[in-house]
Amino acid sequence: MKLALLNRGLIDLALGIVFKGDSRLIIQFMTGGARPGKPYLLHKVKECKRLSKEFQCRVYWHFVPREENRIADWLARQATEV
């Protein structure tokens, strides 16, 4: 997966990876600003954090308001086609 992202120019290992999302709560979960109350969500958050460490670079989580997320929407659609 890392190679696919590198080939598409979506990450630069010198700078890190920026994950953008329009769910403020999910971004807060990932940055430690909130803790999931439901066990299955806690499991998913822990799994995402574990996977993000495999990139061996800095990972950033950034909230993008829904009305400004056209690019994130496009990227998400692209990712489902990989």
C-alpha positions in Angstrom: 0.0 0.0 0.0 2.8 2.4 0.8 4.4 1.9 -2.6 1.0 2.6 -4.3 0.7 5.9 -2.4 4.3 6.8 -3.2 3.7 6.1 -6.9 0.6 8.3 -6.9 2.5 11.1 -5.3 0.2 11.2 -2.3 2.9 10.9 0.3 6.4 12.1 0.8 8.3 10.1 3.4 10.5 13.0 4.3 7.5 15.1 5.3 5.0 12.5 6.4 1.5 11.6 5.6 -1.6 13.7 6.1 -4.9 12.0 6.5 -7.8 14.3 6.1 -11.4 13.6 7.1 -14.7 15.4 7.5 -15.6 13.6 10.7 -14.3 15.8 13.6 -15.0 12.9 16.0 -12.9 10.4 14.1 -10.0 12.9 13.8 -10.3 13.5 17.5 -10.1 9.7 18.1 -7.0 9.4 16.0 -5.2 12.4 17.6 -6.1 11.4 21.2 -8.6 14.3 21.7 -11.4 11.9 22.3 -11.8 8.2 23.2 -14.4 6.0 21.6 -17.1 4.8 24.0 -18.0 1.7 22.0 -15.6 -1.3 22.2 -15.8 -2.0 18.4 -14.8 1.6 17.7 -12.0 1.5 20.2 -10.7 -1.7 18.4 -10.9 0.1 15.0 -9.1 3.2 16.3 -6.3 1.0 17.8 -6.0 -0.9 14.5 -5.7 2.4 12.5 -3.1 3.7 14.8 -1.1 0.4 14.6 -1.3 0.5 10.8 -0.3 4.1 10.6 3.0 3.3 12.4 3.9 1.0 9.6 4.6 4.0 7.3 7.7 4.8 9.3 7.2 8.5 9.0 5.2 11.2 10.7 1.4 10.8 10.4 -0.9 13.8 10.7 -4.7 13.8 11.1 -6.5 16.9 9.8 -10.1 17.8 10.0 -11.7 19.3 6.9 -15.2 20.7 7.1 -17.6 18.7 5.0 -18.3 21.7 2.7 -14.6 21.9 1.9 -13.9 18.2 1.4 -14.3 17.9 -2.4 -10.7 16.8 -2.7 -11.0 14.3 0.2 -14.1 12.9 -1.4 -12.3 12.5 -4.7 -9.3 10.8 -3.0 -11.6 8.4 -1.1 -13.3 7.4 -4.4 -9.9 6.8 -6.0 -8.8 4.7 -3.1 -11.8 2.4 -3.5 -10.7 1.7 -7.1 -7.2 0.6 -6.1 
